[in-house]
Amino acid sequence: MIKKILIYNSGGGLGDAIQLFPLILSLKSHFKESDFFYLDALGPNEKYFSDKLKNYNINIKTLDLKLDYFGFRWWHFFKAKSNFEKLGLNKFDLIIDIQSKIRNTLILKRIPTNNFYSSTYKYIFCSYKKKFVNEKNVNKKTLLNLGKFFNTNIEKIDYNLNILDKSFLDEAKKILPNKGYIGFSLTHANKSRKKDWPVENFIKLAKKIAKINKKPVFFVEKKNFEIVKKIKDAIPNAIFPEHNSSLASPALVTALASRLENAVSIDNGIMHMIGLAHIPMIVLFGPTKPGKFAPDQKNITVIDSKDLYKSSDISKIKVEDVLMHIN
């Protein structure tokens, strides 16, 4: 009987957590009697699922081992087990390691469990040896392999907007009451990766779609005031839907996305928020891998500078490359 499950994700960003919604929902549906916990590099500090992401109603607990950047420090190997024991929790029935760094996996294995699943080093750390499969998408790979792990079939469950509180959907309809909206997301938090498409390109694209009677909607936080000002100066009728809402949050972004006809985004957290609405999206990639990070849905158009221009420089993607995919 699998009563208690821990999901470990070494990524610590908001988007990293949102990307796992289908995995968490699928496992919760399959292991209906289980209690679920989540652990990542920043989760205990951010407490995503009880704070910024609580309105998505995923209902998963954060495991707080009092170890910042868990798994990224070798000395965690000597503290992981003792810190877990201080929590007064019984051992896990299953730990799911969805990353592949040997150091992190060795540290994670210090937490007591009956079953351990990990793709690290060709699945050598798994409790059972199976003919596991390799998939680029983490949700698909993990669900397929856990099915092999337990000799069962685990059905994939996508996020459904009905899980959201109706107040967010009502607010979205109030802010974006009409049709013909095209969304744009152009900023990201990870400054170590140059995955920005130039703001000037977004402005050119928005001006072109405005000429075909589409309404440009920008998902940019107020704190990015320089970018907001540049866009407003160039496109006076641009809509910034969250700026005047008391419900501003990731959940509102997803609700607003459901009102869009299409969306254009770089690889960022908002891309994953929009992806939960299952609308057509055009996602721009440069240094990062679309197979790993793009939302796993049918109506996604990926424009990858590595494929198109044999370069990881995302700025090589032209406005016309994107415009041709907007009806």
C-alpha positions as a Python dict, from the first residue, in 0.01 Angstrom:
ca = {
    (1, 'M'): (0, 0, 0),
    (2, 'I'): (149, 333, -111),
    (3, 'K'): (44, 576, 160),
    (4, 'K'): (306, 849, 142),
    (5, 'I'): (483, 981, -171),
    (6, 'L'): (760, 1240, -210),
    (7, 'I'): (826, 1412, -544),
    (8, 'Y'): (1171, 1570, -573),
    (9, 'N'): (1243, 1834, -835),
    (10, 'S'): (1588, 1996, -830),
    (11, 'G'): (1456, 2298, -1020),
    (12, 'G'): (1348, 2573, -786),
    (13, 'G'): (1152, 2808, -1012),
    (14, 'L'): (781, 2873, -1015),
    (15, 'G'): (759, 2741, -1370),
    (16, 'D'): (938, 2420, -1266),
    (17, 'A'): (662, 2352, -1013),
    (18, 'I'): (377, 2441, -1253),
    (19, 'Q'): (523, 2216, -1523),
    (20, 'L'): (468, 1919, -1289),
    (21, 'F'): (93, 1977, -1239),
    (22, 'P'): (-4, 1696, -1482),
    (23, 'L'): (237, 1458, -1309),
    (24, 'I'): (105, 1542, -962),
    (25, 'L'): (-260, 1525, -1068),
    (26, 'S'): (-205, 1194, -1248),
    (27, 'L'): (-35, 1037, -948),
    (28, 'K'): (-298, 1171, -708),
    (29, 'S'): (-568, 1019, -928),
    (30, 'H'): (-391, 682, -943),
    (31, 'F'): (-275, 663, -580),
    (32, 'K'): (-599, 798, -437),
    (33, 'E'): (-526, 707, -75),
    (34, 'S'): (-175, 851, -71),
    (35, 'D'): (-43, 1161, 101),
    (36, 'F'): (177, 1370, -131),
    (37, 'F'): (483, 1583, -50),
    (38, 'Y'): (694, 1809, -274),
    (39, 'L'): (1060, 1900, -237),
    (40, 'D'): (1278, 2124, -455),
    (41, 'A'): (1574, 2360, -425),
    (42, 'L'): (1369, 2662, -315),
    (43, 'G'): (1032, 2517, -213),
    (44, 'P'): (1078, 2529, 165),
    (45, 'N'): (1157, 2900, 140),
    (46, 'E'): (903, 2986, -128),
    (47, 'K'): (633, 2739, -13),
    (48, 'Y'): (487, 2759, -361),
    (49, 'F'): (195, 2523, -315),
    (50, 'S'): (72, 2694, 0),
    (51, 'D'): (144, 3046, -126),
    (52, 'K'): (185, 3162, -487),
    (53, 'L'): (30, 2847, -635),
    (54, 'K'): (-232, 2773, -370),
    (55, 'N'): (-520, 2902, -586),
    (56, 'Y'): (-458, 2623, -836),
    (57, 'N'): (-587, 2384, -567),
    (58, 'I'): (-326, 2116, -634),
    (59, 'N'): (-314, 2024, -262),
    (60, 'I'): (35, 1889, -205),
    (61, 'K'): (247, 1945, 106),
    (62, 'T'): (594, 2098, 100),
    (63, 'L'): (863, 1892, 275),
    (64, 'D'): (1079, 2137, 471),
    (65, 'L'): (1412, 1978, 567),
    (66, 'K'): (1563, 2312, 672),
    (67, 'L'): (1828, 2271, 400),
    (68, 'D'): (1846, 2556, 151),
    (69, 'Y'): (1917, 2448, -208),
    (70, 'F'): (1856, 2087, -112),
    (71, 'G'): (2078, 1842, -298),
    (72, 'F'): (2321, 2103, -428),
    (73, 'R'): (2559, 2087, -131),
    (74, 'W'): (2755, 1770, -55),
    (75, 'W'): (2721, 1827, 322),
    (76, 'H'): (2345, 1774, 282),
    (77, 'F'): (2436, 1405, 256),
    (78, 'F'): (2509, 1406, 629),
    (79, 'K'): (2202, 1612, 727),
    (80, 'A'): (1919, 1487, 508),
    (81, 'K'): (1830, 1179, 713),
    (82, 'S'): (1864, 1340, 1056),
    (83, 'N'): (1667, 1648, 951),
    (84, 'F'): (1393, 1425, 812),
    (85, 'E'): (1376, 1225, 1135),
    (86, 'K'): (1331, 1549, 1331),
    (87, 'L'): (1004, 1604, 1145),
    (88, 'G'): (852, 1301, 1316),
    (89, 'L'): (729, 1153, 987),
    (90, 'N'): (735, 782, 907),
    (91, 'K'): (944, 674, 610),
    (92, 'F'): (802, 733, 263),
    (93, 'D'): (648, 450, 66),
    (94, 'L'): (775, 603, -257),
    (95, 'I'): (1026, 873, -348),
    (96, 'I'): (1016, 998, -707),
    (97, 'D'): (1337, 1166, -821),
    (98, 'I'): (1267, 1349, -1146),
    (99, 'Q'): (1612, 1503, -1190),
    (100, 'S'): (1934, 1332, -1297),
    (101, 'K'): (2228, 1475, -1103),
    (102, 'I'): (2416, 1196, -921),
    (103, 'R'): (2501, 1418, -622),
    (104, 'N'): (2137, 1520, -571),
    (105, 'T'): (2019, 1160, -607),
    (106, 'L'): (2270, 1027, -354),
    (107, 'I'): (2159, 1292, -105),
    (108, 'L'): (1791, 1225, -173),
    (109, 'K'): (1840, 853, -107),
    (110, 'R'): (1933, 939, 251),
    (111, 'I'): (1562, 1002, 318),
    (112, 'P'): (1408, 670, 434),
    (113, 'T'): (1172, 508, 181),
    (114, 'N'): (1043, 166, 78),
    (115, 'N'): (1057, 239, -296),
    (116, 'F'): (1291, 471, -484),
    (117, 'Y'): (1250, 577, -848),
    (118, 'S'): (1514, 782, -1030),
    (119, 'S'): (1630, 817, -1390),
    (120, 'T'): (1980, 916, -1274),
    (121, 'Y'): (2265, 726, -1438),
    (122, 'K'): (2042, 502, -1649),
    (123, 'Y'): (1804, 421, -1359),
    (124, 'I'): (2071, 242, -1157),
    (125, 'F'): (1936, 382, -829),
    (126, 'C'): (1581, 247, -876),
    (127, 'S'): (1455, -11, -627),
    (128, 'Y'): (1352, -236, -917),
    (129, 'K'): (1526, -301, -1245),
    (130, 'K'): (1286, -261, -1534),
    (131, 'K'): (1312, -184, -1904),
    (132, 'F'): (1253, 186, -1854),
    (133, 'V'): (1191, 425, -2143),
    (134, 'N'): (1349, 761, -2221),
    (135, 'E'): (1125, 1055, -2309),
    (136, 'K'): (1217, 1422, -2333),
    (137, 'N'): (907, 1539, -2148),
    (138, 'V'): (949, 1481, -1774),
    (139, 'N'): (580, 1416, -1703),
    (140, 'K'): (542, 1160, -1982),
    (141, 'K'): (869, 985, -1896),
    (142, 'T'): (795, 965, -1525),
    (143, 'L'): (438, 837, -1567),
    (144, 'L'): (541, 573, -1822),
    (145, 'N'): (828, 450, -1607),
    (146, 'L'): (632, 448, -1282),
    (147, 'G'): (377, 237, -1466),
    (148, 'K'): (657, -10, -1545),
    (149, 'F'): (787, 25, -1187),
    (150, 'F'): (453, -91, -1042),
    (151, 'N'): (336, -306, -1337),
    (152, 'T'): (33, -86, -1394),
    (153, 'N'): (-97, 187, -1623),
    (154, 'I'): (-106, 543, -1488),
    (155, 'E'): (-341, 765, -1685),
    (156, 'K'): (-222, 1118, -1759),
    (157, 'I'): (-450, 1382, -1610),
    (158, 'D'): (-413, 1737, -1744),
    (159, 'Y'): (-498, 2045, -1544),
    (160, 'N'): (-863, 2147, -1579),
    (161, 'L'): (-974, 2509, -1542),
    (162, 'N'): (-1272, 2387, -1339),
    (163, 'I'): (-1028, 2330, -1052),
    (164, 'L'): (-973, 2706, -1033),
    (165, 'D'): (-1194, 2914, -807),
    (166, 'K'): (-1471, 3067, -1019),
    (167, 'S'): (-1373, 3417, -900),
    (168, 'F'): (-1060, 3404, -1119),
    (169, 'L'): (-1253, 3303, -1429),
    (170, 'D'): (-1512, 3576, -1363),
    (171, 'E'): (-1236, 3834, -1318),
    (172, 'A'): (-1072, 3725, -1643),
    (173, 'K'): (-1398, 3763, -1834),
    (174, 'K'): (-1447, 4107, -1682),
    (175, 'I'): (-1097, 4222, -1783),
    (176, 'L'): (-1098, 4059, -2128),
    (177, 'P'): (-1467, 4050, -2226),
    (178, 'N'): (-1431, 4030, -2603),
    (179, 'K'): (-1257, 3819, -2868),
    (180, 'G'): (-940, 3859, -3072),
    (181, 'Y'): (-689, 3887, -2786),
    (182, 'I'): (-328, 3776, -2847),
    (183, 'G'): (-111, 3733, -2539),
    (184, 'F'): (261, 3810, -2506),
    (185, 'S'): (506, 3703, -2237),
    (186, 'L'): (861, 3830, -2269),
    (187, 'T'): (1040, 3836, -1932),
    (188, 'H'): (1191, 3566, -1711),
    (189, 'A'): (1357, 3538, -1370),
    (190, 'N'): (1663, 3330, -1460),
    (191, 'K'): (1911, 3596, -1567),
    (192, 'S'): (2190, 3338, -1607),
    (193, 'R'): (2026, 3217, -1928),
    (194, 'K'): (1996, 3447, -2229),
    (195, 'K'): (1653, 3332, -2345),
    (196, 'D'): (1494, 3675, -2399),
    (197, 'W'): (1355, 3760, -2739),
    (198, 'P'): (1417, 4136, -2787),
    (199, 'V'): (1142, 4366, -2653),
    (200, 'E'): (1159, 4554, -2984),
    (201, 'N'): (1057, 4235, -3164),
    (202, 'F'): (756, 4188, -2939),
    (203, 'I'): (655, 4548, -3005),
    (204, 'K'): (689, 4503, -3384),
    (205, 'L'): (488, 4182, -3366),
    (206, 'A'): (216, 4343, -3152),
    (207, 'K'): (187, 4635, -3396),
    (208, 'K'): (147, 4395, -3686),
    (209, 'I'): (-125, 4191, -3516),
    (210, 'A'): (-305, 4514, -3422),
    (211, 'K'): (-329, 4590, -3795),
    (212, 'I'): (-530, 4271, -3846),
    (213, 'N'): (-773, 4374, -3569),
    (214, 'K'): (-617, 4166, -3293),
    (215, 'K'): (-574, 4308, -2943),
    (216, 'P'): (-224, 4280, -2786),
    (217, 'V'): (-226, 4164, -2422),
    (218, 'F'): (103, 4177, -2229),
    (219, 'F'): (182, 3969, -1921),
    (220, 'V'): (454, 4181, -1760),
    (221, 'E'): (479, 4254, -1388),
    (222, 'K'): (445, 4615, -1276),
    (223, 'K'): (795, 4605, -1126),
    (224, 'N'): (937, 4583, -1479),
    (225, 'F'): (841, 4947, -1520),
    (226, 'E'): (1099, 5026, -1791),
    (227, 'I'): (967, 4750, -2018),
    (228, 'V'): (606, 4842, -1941),
    (229, 'K'): (675, 5208, -2027),
    (230, 'K'): (851, 5114, -2353),
    (231, 'I'): (555, 4903, -2461),
    (232, 'K'): (295, 5164, -2361),
    (233, 'D'): (483, 5439, -2543),
    (234, 'A'): (495, 5229, -2861),
    (235, 'I'): (148, 5073, -2832),
    (236, 'P'): (-92, 5302, -2640),
    (237, 'N'): (-378, 5052, -2661),
    (238, 'A'): (-173, 4759, -2523),
    (239, 'I'): (-351, 4577, -2240),
    (240, 'F'): (-175, 4484, -1915),
    (241, 'P'): (-456, 4278, -1758),
    (242, 'E'): (-313, 4208, -1413),
    (243, 'H'): (-203, 4559, -1322),
    (244, 'N'): (-535, 4680, -1186),
    (245, 'S'): (-673, 4356, -1043),
    (246, 'S'): (-685, 4270, -674),
    (247, 'L'): (-663, 3902, -776),
    (248, 'A'): (-326, 3940, -950),
    (249, 'S'): (-154, 3601, -921),
    (250, 'P'): (-39, 3305, -1131),
    (251, 'A'): (-393, 3164, -1113),
    (252, 'L'): (-532, 3484, -1266),
    (253, 'V'): (-278, 3459, -1550),
    (254, 'T'): (-411, 3112, -1632),
    (255, 'A'): (-770, 3235, -1616),
    (256, 'L'): (-685, 3531, -1840),
    (257, 'A'): (-509, 3298, -2082),
    (258, 'S'): (-837, 3113, -2131),
    (259, 'R'): (-972, 3436, -2287),
    (260, 'L'): (-692, 3453, -2546),
    (261, 'E'): (-711, 3347, -2908),
    (262, 'N'): (-337, 3272, -2912),
    (263, 'A'): (-26, 3349, -2709),
    (264, 'V'): (342, 3409, -2783),
    (265, 'S'): (594, 3341, -2507),
    (266, 'I'): (958, 3275, -2437),
    (267, 'D'): (1056, 2985, -2209),
    (268, 'N'): (947, 3117, -1868),
    (269, 'G'): (707, 3062, -1579),
    (270, 'I'): (422, 3250, -1750),
    (271, 'M'): (452, 3011, -2045),
    (272, 'H'): (357, 2730, -1806),
    (273, 'M'): (75, 2936, -1650),
    (274, 'I'): (-70, 3002, -1996),
    (275, 'G'): (-18, 2641, -2098),
    (276, 'L'): (-260, 2525, -1826),
    (277, 'A'): (-541, 2697, -2021),
    (278, 'H'): (-471, 2471, -2324),
    (279, 'I'): (-497, 2750, -2578),
    (280, 'P'): (-287, 2769, -2898),
    (281, 'M'): (62, 2891, -2814),
    (282, 'I'): (376, 2990, -3001),
    (283, 'V'): (681, 2933, -2781),
    (284, 'L'): (1025, 3073, -2866),
    (285, 'F'): (1337, 2881, -2766),
    (286, 'G'): (1708, 2959, -2788),
    (287, 'P'): (1952, 2813, -2534),
    (288, 'T'): (1699, 2586, -2361),
    (289, 'K'): (1547, 2260, -2488),
    (290, 'P'): (1184, 2268, -2605),
    (291, 'G'): (1145, 1892, -2566),
    (292, 'K'): (1220, 1928, -2198),
    (293, 'F'): (1059, 2260, -2113),
    (294, 'A'): (773, 2329, -2358),
    (295, 'P'): (420, 2260, -2227),
    (296, 'D'): (308, 1908, -2313),
    (297, 'Q'): (-2, 1979, -2521),
    (298, 'K'): (-118, 1940, -2881),
    (299, 'N'): (-170, 2302, -2987),
    (300, 'I'): (185, 2423, -2925),
    (301, 'T'): (401, 2567, -3203),
    (302, 'V'): (769, 2564, -3110),
    (303, 'I'): (1005, 2803, -3287),
    (304, 'D'): (1359, 2702, -3193),
    (305, 'S'): (1652, 2912, -3312),
    (306, 'K'): (1869, 2599, -3294),
    (307, 'D'): (1655, 2430, -3559),
    (308, 'L'): (1573, 2736, -3766),
    (309, 'Y'): (1908, 2916, -3762),
    (310, 'K'): (2150, 2658, -3616),
    (311, 'S'): (2215, 2893, -3325),
    (312, 'S'): (2120, 2908, -2956),
    (313, 'D'): (2081, 3286, -2997),
    (314, 'I'): (1704, 3334, -2969),
    (315, 'S'): (1729, 3688, -3111),
    (316, 'K'): (1794, 3537, -3454),
    (317, 'I'): (1426, 3440, -3471),
    (318, 'K'): (1252, 3698, -3692),
    (319, 'V'): (918, 3867, -3633),
    (320, 'E'): (797, 3713, -3960),
    (321, 'D'): (884, 3364, -3829),
    (322, 'V'): (630, 3417, -3552),
    (323, 'L'): (369, 3618, -3741),
    (324, 'M'): (312, 3341, -3994),
    (325, 'H'): (171, 3121, -3715),
    (326, 'I'): (-86, 3380, -3598),
    (327, 'N'): (-413, 3360, -3788),
}
